């Protein structure tokens, strides 16, 4: 975990790789620390490599580990890999929570993949995952960009109003402050 805090991703990878050599078993805690270190070091490829290796070794990963890998993809501008990871979570025992959707949405938003942002908003609603201010801000921006592109800025505001109506009062206040 010290390697995680210091963003020493190389050291974290080395420690996880040498655990079996020292008679220790890799578990989701050590995996999570290494993936989080890769996230902080913006090493999405290494984070995904850890996940792949852990699957081969039958090491269970939890939502925190997967969310860190999703976030690493976003920070590394690997939005398509992040959305692939989010999709693969549906086939596993991992829960796709608001953190997972926010990480995938942020990655798509950074890459200006506005249609994907709106698709993720719809998917999150379909799975009854609570939306927070992070998701709603991204959705509002996506609607704004879409409306400007298709209507020259004079698009319908019904989608924006629907998104705000779905937000709780605390989320609305958080969005208003931004």
C-alpha positions, -999 to +999 in steps of 0.1 A: +000+000+000+030+023+005+037+018-032+001+027-040+003+060-020+036+070-036+024+061-071+053+037-074+035+014-099+066-004-109+074-014-074+038-025-068+039-047-099+072-063-088+058-070-053+027-087-067+048-107-091+071-119-063+044-129-038+041-165-051+079-168-052+079-160-015+052-186-007+025-160-004-008-159-022-020-130-043-054-118-031-077-090-039-061-067-014-026-070-029-041-069-064-062-039-055-031-020-041-011-027-073-040-018-096-046+014-077-009+022-079-011+018-117-041+041-118-023+068-099+007+064-122-016+066-152-006+031-163-039+017-177-022-011-197-004-024-166-036-022-146-055-043-172-025-067-174-028-073-136-065-080-140-058-105-168-031-123-149-053-124-118-081-141-138-056-167-151-045-174-115-081-175-102-076-145-080-109-129-072-111-091-078-138-070-062-155-038-074-128-016-059-101-033-080-122-031-112-132+005-105-095+014-101-087-003-134-116+016-150-103+049-136-068+040-149-083+036-184-099+070-181-068+087-170-049+070-198-074+081-224-082+045-231-120+050-230-128+021-253-109-003-230-127+012-200-161+007-216-151-029-225-141-035-189-175-021-177-193-044-201-173-074-189-183-066-153-218-076-163-206-111-169-188-114-136-199-113-100-186-077-097-213-051-091-214-022-115-220+006-091-221+044-094-182+045-091-178+022-121-203+041-142-187+074-132-152+062-142-164+049-176-184+081-182-155+103-172-133+084-197-158+088-225-163+125-216-126+132-217-125+117-252-156+137-262-175+105-269-209+121-261-231+094-275-214+069-253-219+091-223-256+092-230-256+055-235-240+050-202-265+073-185-293+051-200-276+019-190-271+031-155-308+040-152-318+006-167-297-011-140-313+011-113-279+024-102-282+058-084-269+087-104-249+113-087-237+148-096-206+134-115-228+114-138-254+141-143-229+168-151-214+145-178-249+138-191-259+175-192-227+183-211-233+155-235-269+168-241-255+203-246-229+192-272-255+170-290-280+198-292-255+223-304-243+199-331-278+190-343-297+222-338-271+250-337-276+255-300-313+258-302-322+222-293-349+209-271-343+211-234-366+183-226-338+158-221-320+183-197-351+188-177-357+151-175-322+145-162-326+172-136-360+159-125-344+125-119-318+140-097-324+144-060-324+179-044-289+175-030-276+164-064-293+194-081-277+217-056-243+201-063-248+206-100-259+242-096-227+250-077-205+237-105 
